């Protein structure tokens, strides 16, 4: 895992700059790929392969060409110096040049991953996503143990190589020959733009809010403070990445297909499963982290990062509101409710800027965590409110069994908190055993009460 190596190799302020550069890559790649992300997820499920390839080619290539031209213009005009102050340092021209190149390749990769998800080739999507995320990390780990000095510039150079390599691998997985032979239809581009224009604006506002939130921490507190904040975000993001993203890739495309087909019963059942199991898996993952928070902070970082514990707890809570809003936002998206999605994005932008500025002014760094909770809560309220009288989620008929498992998990958590006083908080064996028990016991209980049924290699859910 490369995260501890990066954290331990940099001073807190350097880690803040690293985080801001990485945030810029995320910002540029998500906004730059928003048009295809939104359109293909709605348009491609259940269609013929020739249509899918034609739609991908007709929509993706013009937008990608536009992004390449835009990046070339920015670099030719030497506009890096304008962006550098947003990162927290003014001498990052060379680093920002590499960041812009990484953004272009990341857009290409994200589009391919989302194409595979849309056509239900989940294994290829997971492989490419994993390869892109882990390739540069494995190289960093190797160089670290070979006693190379890990610097921001070295990280960027490695990221350039692995990102373009991942893009090339993704294009070959689609099939370069088939993609070349696919029909290019400008009508598809117009159709995509008509649907995605508001979504693109919404994504732009949301990601701008996310980036500005980190910038405000840098500007109103310090670069060191944003380093602490990026560290506090990492553990909640890891838990969310292993739970929400894992379930969404498998089930969300089926939910969108059910909504498009007006299959109300299937939609309600899938919506319920998406909500319940996101909450369950996320809770199972964060409980051992909360029990062993001190040891994990020292394992992943340094003693100076122990001050981030209150931020981590608050950020754990904020992701629950994101999970609650997921099914409702998916329904808005699949039904093409661009007006409401625009209001959601506008609300998140306001929450991530105005509330953040106010909370940081009143409470300091922890105010940033308060603002994130408020932002995710506002997102949930706006997503839920239009359908508050509609029954979009079907809870399981055996909900009492879920409740009994939940009570057992809470008791297990309290028992671990009590027993923790007899162990050294940084004991890796205890952390491993605690995490193992926290995952295995709930899974075993689900099987005992008959919710999970395993036959051979097939896992079914009794709903």
N, C-alpha and C positions, 0 to 999 in steps of 0.2 A: 504494500500500500504506500503510495508516494506522498500522501498528505503529511505524515509525520516528518519525512525527510525534508520537504519544502519548509515546513514550519521551523524545524530545528536548524536549518541552514541559514535562515534569514533573521535579522533583528525584527522586532515587531513593526517598526516603521517600514522596513523593506518588504515585509510580508503584506503590509497595507498597499504598497505600490504594486506588488505582484497581484494582489486581489483586484485592484482597480483595472489593471491591464487585462486580466482574465475576464472581468466584468464587461469591459469594452468589447472583447471577442464575443461574449454571450449576447450582448446588446445588439451588435451589428449583425450577427448570424441569425438571430431570431427574427429581427425586423426584416432583414433581407430575404428570408425564406417564408415570410408570413403568407404571401399570396398563394403559394403552392400548398403550404401546410393546411390552410383553411379550406381551399377548394377541393383538393384531392380527397381529403378525408370524407367530404360530403358526396363527392361525385363518383368515385371509383368502386366502392364496395359492391360486389356482385355483378360487375360488368365484364364483357369479353376482353381478353388480353390485348387484342389489336387496338381496341378503343382505349384501354388503359395506357398503352405505350404512346399512342397518338396524343392523348390528352397531356401526358407527362412532357412529351417533347414540345408540344405546341405552347404550353404554358411556361415550362421551366426555362428553356433556352433563351427566349427574349428577355425575361427578367434577369437571368444570370448575366447576359451580355450587358444589360443596363448597369448592373452592379459593378462589373469589371471596368466599364468606361468611367463610372463615377469614382472608383478607387484610383484609376489612372490619373484622372483630373486632380484629385486631392493631392496625390504624390507629386505630380508635375508642378503644382503651384506651391509646394512646400508648406502645406497647411497644418503640418504636424505640430508646429509651435502654438497654434491656436488651441489644440486639444490637450496638449501637455499639462497646462495648469489645472484642467479638470481632474487629472490623475493625482495631482498632489506634488508634482515636481516639474521643473521647466527644462530639464536637460535629457529628455527622453525621445528625441527626434528619431534616432536609429531604431529604438525599440518599437515606436509607433508605426514605422514603416513595415516592420515584420508583422505587427498586429493586423494591419490592413490586409496583408497578403493571406494571413491565416483566416481572416473573416471570409474572404472569397471562397477558399476551400471548404470552410465549415458550412457555408450556405449550400454548396454542392452536396456535401455529405448529408446534411439534415434533410434536404429534399429527397435524396435516395432512400434514406431510412423511413421517411414518412410515406413514400411511394410503396415500399414493401409492407408497411403496416396497413395501408389502404387496400392493398390487394390480398391481404391476409397471409402474407409470407412472413410470419412472425419470427421464425428462426433466423432467416436471413437478416431481418431488421435487427434482432438482438446481437447477432454475430458482428455486423458492421458497427453498431453502436459500441459494443464492447471493445472491438479492435481499435476503433478511433480513440476511445477514452483511455485504454490501457497501454497502447503502444509507446507513447511518449513517457508514461510513468515507469514502464519497465526499463527503458533506456536510462532514465534519471536514477533509478535504483541501482542499476549496474555501475554507472559512473560514480555514484556515491560510495559504494563499497570498493571501488578502485581508487578511492581517495582523491577524486577530482573536486575542485571547488564548484559548488552549485551556485550559479548566479542567474539573475533574471535574463540576461542576454543568452546564456547557454540554454535555459529553458525554452526561450522563444525560437532559437535555431532548431532545437530538437522538435519542437511543436510544428514548425514549418515543414520539416521533412515527413513526419508521421501523418500530418493532416492531408497533405497532397497525396501521399501513398494510400491512405484510406479512401480518398476520393477516387483514385484510379481503380482500386479494388472494387468499390461500389459500382462504378460504371461497367466493369466487367461482369459483375453479378447480375446486373440488368440485362446485359448482352449488347455490346457495341454494334454488332451487325444488325440485330433486330431493331435497335434504337435508330440506326441510320436509315433502315428501310421503312420505319413507321411513318404514317402520313402526318404531314404538318398542315394544320388547318387554322388559319387566322381567326376563324369564327370561335374556336375553342378559347383563344386568348381573350377575345372580347367577352365571352361568357364568364371566364374566370375573373376578369377585372371587374365586371359588373357585380359579381357576388362578393369579391374580396376587398373592394375599395374601402368600405367602412371597416371591415375586419382589420385590414392593413393599418388604417388610422388608429383603430383601437389597440392593436398590438404595439404600434409605435408609442402611443401614450402610456401604456402599461410599462413597457420596457424603459421608456424615458423616466418614468416615475421610479422604477427600480434603480436605475443608474444615478438619478439625482439624489436618491436617499443616501447612497454611499458618498456622493460628492458633498452633501450637506454635512455629513459626519466629519469628512476631511476638512471642510471649510470652517465649520462652527466649533469643532473640537481640535482634532489634529490627525495627521497621517497615522500616528501610533494608535489612535482610537479606532480608526477604520480597520487597522490590522486586528485589533481585539474583536471587533464586530464580525469580520470575516471568519475568524476562528470560531466564534460562538455560533455562527450559522452552519458550520460544517457538520456537527453531529446530528442536528435535526434534518439536514439535507440528506445525510447518509441513510437515516431511518426512512425518510420519505421516499428516497430513491429505490430502496429495497422493497417497499410496500406499494405505495400508490402507483409508481411508474410501472412496476412489474405487472400488477393487476390490470392497469389501464391498457397496456399494449395488447393483452389477450382479450379483454372483454369489451372495451369501449367501442371498438369498431363494430362489434356485433350489436351493441346498443344503438348506434347510429343507423345501422341497417334496419333494425326493427322499427325505429322511429320513422325512417323514410318509407317503410312499407305499411305504416299505420297499424302495425301489429301491437295493439294496446296491451294485451296480456303479457306477451313476451317482453315488451318494453318495461312494464312495471316490475316484472320479475328480475330482469337484468339490472334495472336501476337499483332495486333493493339489494341484490347481491353485490353490486359495485360499491354501494355505500357501506353495508355491513362488514364486508371482508376487508375493505380499505381500513376501516376503523379498527377492526380486530388485529390485522397484521401490523399496522402502525403501532398500536398500543403494546403488542407483544414485543416489538423491537425496542421501543423507547424505555420500557420498564427496567431492563437490566442496565441500560445506559444511565438512567437516573440513580439506580442503586450504587453504581460504581463510577459516578461522575468525577470524583477527585482523581481516582486512578487512571481513568481514560484521558483526562486532561493532561496529566503528567506523561502518559504514554504517547499521546499525539503531539504534545507541545512542550512548554516549559512552565516553571513554577509561576512566572508572571501572568500566565493565562488563567490561573485559578480565579481571578477576579471576574471572569466571564460567566460563572455559574448562574447568577440570577438571569442573565440574558438568555442563556441556553434553555432554562426552564420556561421562560416566557415564549421563546420561539417554538419550543415543542408544542405549546398550546395553540399557537397561531396556525399551525398546519392542520389542526382538526377542522377549523372553519373552511379551509381550502378543500378538505375532503367532503364536508357537508354540502358545499356548493357545486361539486363536480357533476352530479347527475342532472341538476337543474340547468347548469350552464351548457351541458351537452345537449339537452333538449332545445334550448334557445339556438344553439349553433346549428343543429340538424334541421330545425324548422326555418332557418334563415332569418331569425329575428335580429337583423342588423341594428335596428334602433336600440333595442335593449342592451345588446352587446356593447354598443357605443357608450351608453350610460354607465355600464359596469366599468369599462375602461377609464372613462372620465372620473368616476368615483374613486377608482384605485389611484389614478394620477394625483387627485386632490389629497387623498389620504397619505400617499407616500411623499408629498411635498409639504403641504400646509401643516398637517398634523405632526409630521416629523420635525419640521422647524420649530413648532410650538413646544413639542415634548422635549426636544433636546435643550431648548432654551430653559425650560422649567426643571428638567430632571437630569440633564447631562446625557452621558452615553446610554444609560438604561432607557432613556426616553425613546431611543431608536427602536428598542424591542417593543415598547408600548405601542408605538406607531405601526409596527408590523402586525401586531394583534388586531389593532383597530382597522387596518387596511383589509386583512383577510375577513374580518367580521362584516365589514361593509360590503365586500364582494359577495359574501353569502346572503346577506339581507336583500341586495338588489337582484340576485339570481333567484332567490326563493319567492320574493314578494309577488311577481306576476302570476305564480302558480300556487299560491298559498291555499287556494280552495280546490285545487286539482289533486287527484290522487295519482301522482307520477311514480310513487315508490311502493312496492308491495313487500311488506315485512314477512318473514317466514312464519308459517303456521305453527312451527315448533319454537317460537320465540322464547318460551320459558327455559328451554335447554341452553340457548345462547346466554340467558341471564345467569343461570347457574354456573356456566363456565366462566362468565365475567366475574362473578363473586369469588370464585376459586382463584382466579388470576390476581385479584386485588388482595386476597388473603396471603397468597404466595409472595406478593410484593412486600407486604407488611412483615412477613416472616423473614424475608431476605434483609430488610432494613434492620430488624432486630439482631439477626445473626451476624451482620456486618461488623458489629462492634467487637467481635471476637477475632477478626482477621485484620491484617494490615491492609489499608485501603488501596495500596499500590501493588498488592500481590497479584501477579498475572494469573496464577492458577485459580485464585478465587474469582477473578473477573471472568475467566473462561467457563468455570463450572457454573457460576451464577447465570451467565448468558445462555448456556446450554440448557439449564433447567427451565429458564424463563420461556424458551421456545418449545422444548420437547413436551413439557407438562400440558400446556394448553392444546397442543396438537393431539396428544394422547387422550385428553378429556373429550375433544370433539369426536374422536373415533369411538370412545366408550359409550357416549350418549347417542351415537348413531348419526351425527351430522355429517362427518366425513366417512366415506366408505371406499376402501382400497381393494380392488380386484385385479391382481396381476400388476400391470403398469398403468391401469386406468383408475383415476380418482374421480369419484362422483360426490355431489353435495345433495343431502336430503333437505329440501326446502319446504 
